[in-house]
Amino acid sequence: MIKVQEIPLNQIKRPLPRENDSNKVAALMESIQEIGQKEPIDVLEVDGQYYGFSGCHRYEACQRLGKETILARVRKAPRAVLKMHLA
């Protein structure tokens, strides 16, 4: 089951390093300031922990804006699914 909710940014683990396009992050920051975050990021919830693998530009934009939470599509998953994402 997937639900959309606000998740504290500091509770989302980002296990795969990504290099973000600074122009895209800046554009997203401007958009989020003007109209808010419209598209949630996707997060896996495994054993009560949140793991983010997509939405890296939105995540960084919210961080730079000093947001405490981010809109996320949360899917509960077993540890085996997390391991597949990390492989």
Summary of the structure (lengths in Angstrom):
residues: 87
radius of gyration: 12.9
end to end distance: 23.5
largest distance: 39.3
contacts: 229
relative contact order: 0.30
helix: 39%
strand: 31%
